[in-house]
């Protein structure tokens, strides 16, 4: 008999199968869906979801933006997006790489800014 948690993250519900198995499934009656990896989960004036799906945590970036990132040791896989060589930013110093890794919202903000500029053309 399972003795662990019977709680599911917001937007999911625990579905009982039998005495040995239950699982979290989408709750169609829920109006709140948790944010996926890299999505916004908070900030001043933010009216969207403030929770992240299982395996992610909402990381504060600044007063206007927080986003869902992997928990240390999480087994979830991220998606890889190919970037052309011309658009790739080269990191010259390991300090800069460490700064971007510790503050991923800087990378996200740059990507959003680039999309806005492209759409204005």
Secondary structure, DSSP 8 states (H G I E B T S, - for coil): ---S-----TTEEEEEEETTEEEEEE-TT-S---B-TT-EEE-TT--S---B-TTEEEEEEETTEEEEEE-TT-----------TTT-----SHHHHHHHHH-THHHHHHHHHHHHHHHT-
